[in-house]
Amino acid sequence: MKALVFNEFGGPEVLHYSDINNPECKQTEVLVSMKAIGLNFADIYRRKGNYHLAGNPPFILGYEGAGVVEEVGAEVDGIKPGDRVAFADVPYANAELVAVPRDKVIPLPDSISFEIASSVLLQGLTAQYLAQDSFQVKEGDVVLVHAAAGGVGQLLTQIAVIFGGKVIGLTSTPEKAEIARKAGAHEMFLYGQDWAEEVKLATRGKGADAAYDSVGSTLMDSFKAVRIGGTVVFYGMAGGDPEPVDPRMLMDTSKTLTGGDLWNVLTSCEERYQRSRQLFSWIEEGKLKIETPKQFPLKDGGKAHAYLESRKSTGKILLIP
């Protein structure tokens, strides 16, 4: 089969399209012929060597995608060849064929295309648990969403609105602010402003009920932006490491700091099915809108990586075998 591989860490130029052996389909796995593959910043970090990679080169990136079942392991039931499926956390996805453990298979309804599934699962499941588990958004809650024009940010904004929340978003440019508004943000502020103070003013001096911080270096300002008794959800460090948090500040202000990681939530096949089914239902009902993804042939994966790193993209990027 063909796959996008690399032998050494570095820039997009280290990626190349090569013939490699087909993966073995073990007894508890299914072999999936890939139709669309999601590209994420984690792939860039792994390509650069920032994230640990097991095994020896050639390395294969990719953890998210969708396709058609070609082969089913002897101990697998409930799935057959020809079924449309997807996954959010299976390695070696940048290839024509991927061996997927049975408990990580997500069935696709006919209404959800391979492209939509590969665009929404990883980021959508992340946004879902943030708004449902880390801090449960309720009717009337005001929540601050960092990087509101990004992939997770747009989905988190929409899901918070579905739950009845009011979203204040943060972005770096007026152009991105407009994208976040289209996703449902009620108010927008830019990182160049004194946005913590602006959030206070927008909430009549009270502050937001919660802040979803994926930037990291902004963590202390997020605390300033939430109300007494509010919650800050820390789930990323796109802007650098956060400052240490003084627990006395938490005590004095009755504020809560909580973290979030998707893999602590997707702990079973049933959990994957229920959560993805909710995402798909929102899409089918028109409550959750997915921006048309930018597509690159898998053989041009280096170009796709360069485009994602340029920060010019606002929607999902897909690789198509």
C-alpha positions in Angstrom: 0.0 0.0 0.0 0.9 3.7 -0.2 1.6 5.8 2.9 2.9 9.2 3.9 6.0 8.5 5.9 9.2 10.1 7.3 12.5 8.8 8.5 13.8 11.8 10.5 12.3 14.7 12.4 12.0 18.1 10.7 9.9 20.3 8.5 7.2 19.3 6.0 10.0 18.4 3.5 10.8 15.2 5.5 7.5 13.7 4.5 7.4 11.4 1.4 4.9 9.1 -0.3 6.1 5.5 -0.4 5.1 1.9 -0.8 5.1 0.0 2.5 3.7 -3.4 3.6 0.0 -3.7 4.3 -0.8 -3.7 8.1 -1.7 -7.1 9.6 -5.4 -7.4 10.6 -5.3 -9.0 14.1 -8.2 -11.1 15.5 -9.6 -8.1 17.4 -9.2 -5.6 14.6 -10.8 -4.5 11.3 -8.8 -3.4 8.3 -10.1 -0.1 6.9 -9.6 1.3 3.4 -9.2 5.0 4.1 -11.3 7.5 2.2 -10.4 10.7 4.3 -7.9 11.4 7.0 -7.9 14.3 9.4 -4.8 16.5 9.8 -4.2 17.9 13.3 -1.5 20.0 15.0 -0.5 16.9 16.9 0.8 15.5 13.6 3.0 18.5 13.2 4.4 18.1 16.7 5.1 14.4 16.1 6.8 15.2 12.8 9.0 17.8 14.5 9.9 15.4 17.3 8.1 17.3 20.0 5.9 14.3 20.8 7.3 10.9 21.5 6.9 8.3 18.7 7.2 4.6 19.4 9.1 2.2 17.2 11.6 2.8 14.4 11.4 4.7 11.1 9.8 4.9 8.7 7.2 6.7 10.9 3.6 7.1 9.9 1.5 10.0 11.2 -2.3 10.4 11.6 -4.8 9.4 14.2 -8.2 10.3 12.7 -10.0 9.2 9.6 -12.9 7.4 7.9 -13.3 4.7 5.3 -14.7 1.3 4.4 -14.1 -2.0 6.2 -12.2 -4.4 4.0 -11.4 -7.2 6.4 -12.7 -8.3 9.8 -10.7 -10.1 12.5 -11.9 -13.6 13.7 -12.9 -12.2 17.1 -14.8 -9.2 15.9 -18.6 -9.1 15.8 -21.1 -6.4 14.8 -19.0 -5.2 11.9 -18.7 -6.6 8.4 -16.8 -5.8 5.2 -18.3 -2.9 3.4 -19.4 -1.1 6.5 -18.7 2.7 6.7 -16.7 3.5 9.8 -14.5 6.2 11.4 -12.1 6.6 14.3 -10.5 9.4 16.3 -7.5 7.8 18.1 -5.9 5.1 16.0 -2.2 5.5 14.9 -0.8 5.2 11.4 -3.8 6.8 9.7 -1.8 8.4 6.9 -2.0 5.4 4.7 -4.3 3.6 2.3 -5.1 0.9 4.8 -5.3 1.1 8.6 -5.8 -1.7 11.2 -8.4 -0.4 13.7 -9.1 -2.1 17.1 -12.7 -3.1 17.4 -13.3 -1.0 20.5 -12.2 2.2 18.6 -14.5 1.7 15.6 -17.2 4.3 15.2 -20.0 3.3 12.8 -21.0 6.0 10.3 -24.7 6.7 9.5 -25.4 7.2 5.8 -26.1 10.9 6.4 -22.5 11.6 7.5 -19.8 11.6 4.7 -16.3 10.3 5.2 -15.1 13.9 4.8 -17.4 15.3 7.6 -16.6 12.4 9.9 -12.8 13.0 9.4 -13.4 16.8 10.0 -15.5 16.5 13.2 -14.5 13.5 15.3 -11.3 14.5 17.1 -12.1 18.2 17.5 -15.9 17.7 17.9 -15.5 15.0 20.7 -13.0 17.4 22.4 -15.5 20.3 22.2 -18.3 18.1 23.4 -16.6 16.9 26.6 -15.4 20.4 27.4 -18.9 21.8 27.3 -20.5 18.7 28.8 -18.0 17.3 31.3 -15.2 19.7 32.2 -17.7 22.5 32.8 -21.3 21.7 32.0 -22.7 24.7 30.1 -26.3 25.4 31.2 -29.0 27.8 30.0 -27.9 31.4 30.5 -24.2 30.6 31.3 -21.7 33.0 29.9 -18.5 31.3 28.7 -15.2 32.6 27.4 -13.8 30.6 24.5 -10.1 31.1 23.5 -9.1 30.7 19.9 -12.8 30.8 19.0 -12.1 30.7 15.2 -10.0 27.6 15.4 -11.2 24.0 14.8 -12.1 23.2 18.4 -13.1 26.8 19.1 -15.8 27.0 16.4 -17.3 23.6 17.5 -17.1 24.5 21.2 -18.9 27.8 20.5 -21.7 26.0 18.6 -22.1 23.3 21.3 -22.1 25.9 24.1 -25.0 27.7 22.2 -26.8 24.4 21.8 -26.7 24.0 25.6 -28.1 27.5 26.0 -24.9 29.4 26.8 -23.8 32.8 25.7 -20.3 32.8 24.2 -17.7 35.5 24.4 -14.8 34.6 22.0 -11.2 35.6 21.7 -9.2 35.7 18.4 -6.1 37.3 17.1 -7.6 39.3 14.1 -10.8 41.0 13.1 -11.1 38.5 10.2 -11.0 35.6 12.6 -13.5 37.3 14.9 -16.0 37.4 12.1 -15.6 33.7 11.6 -16.3 33.1 15.3 -19.4 35.3 15.1 -20.7 33.2 12.3 -20.2 30.1 14.5 -22.4 31.7 17.1 -20.2 33.9 19.4 -22.3 36.7 20.9 -19.4 39.0 21.5 -15.7 39.0 20.3 -12.5 40.5 21.6 -9.0 40.5 20.3 -5.9 39.3 22.1 -4.3 42.7 21.6 -6.9 44.3 23.8 -7.2 44.2 27.6 -9.7 41.4 27.0 -10.0 40.3 30.6 -11.3 43.7 31.5 -13.5 43.8 28.4 -15.1 40.5 29.5 -15.8 42.0 32.9 -17.4 45.1 31.3 -19.5 42.9 28.9 -20.8 41.0 31.9 -21.6 44.1 34.0 -18.6 43.7 36.2 -19.4 40.1 37.1 -17.2 38.1 34.8 -17.8 34.9 32.8 -19.1 31.8 34.4 -16.3 29.8 32.8 -13.3 30.2 30.5 -12.0 27.5 28.1 -8.3 28.2 27.8 -6.3 26.3 25.1 -3.5 28.9 24.9 -1.8 28.3 28.3 0.2 31.5 28.6 -3.1 33.3 29.1 -4.2 31.3 32.1 -3.9 34.0 34.7 -5.9 36.5 32.6 -8.6 33.8 32.2 -8.9 33.7 36.0 -9.3 37.5 35.9 -12.0 37.2 33.3 -14.2 34.7 35.3 -16.6 35.6 38.1 -16.1 34.8 41.8 -16.9 31.1 42.0 -16.2 30.7 38.2 -14.3 27.9 36.5 -11.2 27.9 34.2 -10.8 24.9 32.0 -7.2 24.4 30.9 -6.9 22.1 27.9 -4.0 23.3 25.7 -0.7 25.3 25.5 -0.7 26.6 22.0 0.7 29.9 23.3 3.2 28.5 25.7 3.3 27.1 29.3 1.0 28.6 31.9 2.2 30.4 35.0 2.0 28.4 38.3 -1.4 28.8 40.0 -1.4 29.9 43.6 -4.0 27.7 45.5 -4.6 30.6 47.9 -6.0 32.6 45.0 -8.4 29.7 44.3 -9.4 29.7 47.9 -9.8 33.5 48.2 -11.9 33.8 45.0 -13.7 30.4 45.2 -12.6 29.8 41.7 -12.0 26.4 40.2 -9.2 25.2 37.9 -9.9 22.0 36.0 -8.0 20.2 33.2 -9.3 18.2 30.3 -8.0 15.4 28.1 -10.2 13.5 25.6 -8.5 10.2 26.3 -9.7 10.3 29.9 -13.2 10.4 28.5 -13.2 8.0 25.5 -12.6 4.9 27.7 -14.9 2.4 26.1 -16.5 1.4 22.8 -19.9 2.4 24.2 -18.6 5.8 25.2 -17.3 6.4 21.7 -20.5 5.4 20.2 -22.8 7.5 22.4 -20.7 10.6 22.1 -20.2 10.4 18.4 -23.9 9.6 17.9 -24.7 12.9 19.7 -22.3 14.8 17.4 -23.8 13.2 14.3 -27.4 14.0 15.5 -26.5 17.6 15.9 -25.1 17.7 12.4 -28.2 15.9 11.0 -30.5 18.4 12.8 -28.5 21.4 11.4 -27.5 22.5 14.9 -23.8 21.9 14.4 -22.4 23.2 11.1 -19.1 22.0 9.8 -17.1 24.3 7.5 -16.1 22.7 4.2 -12.7 21.1 4.8 -9.6 22.0 2.7 -8.5 18.8 1.0 -5.0 17.7 -0.2 -4.1 14.4 -1.8 -2.2 12.2 0.7 0.8 12.2 -1.6 0.9 16.0 -1.1 0.9 15.7 2.7 3.9 18.0 3.0 2.0 20.8 1.4 -0.9 20.2 3.8 1.5 20.4 6.8 3.0 23.6 5.5 -0.5 25.1 5.0 -1.6 24.2 8.6 1.6 25.6 10.0 1.1 28.9 8.2 -1.9 29.5 10.4 -3.8 30.7 7.3 -6.4 27.9 7.7 -9.6 28.3 9.8 -11.3 25.0 9.1 -10.3 21.4 9.0 -7.6 20.0 6.6 -8.1 16.6 5.1 -5.7 14.2 3.4 -7.3 12.0 0.7 -5.6 8.7 -0.3 
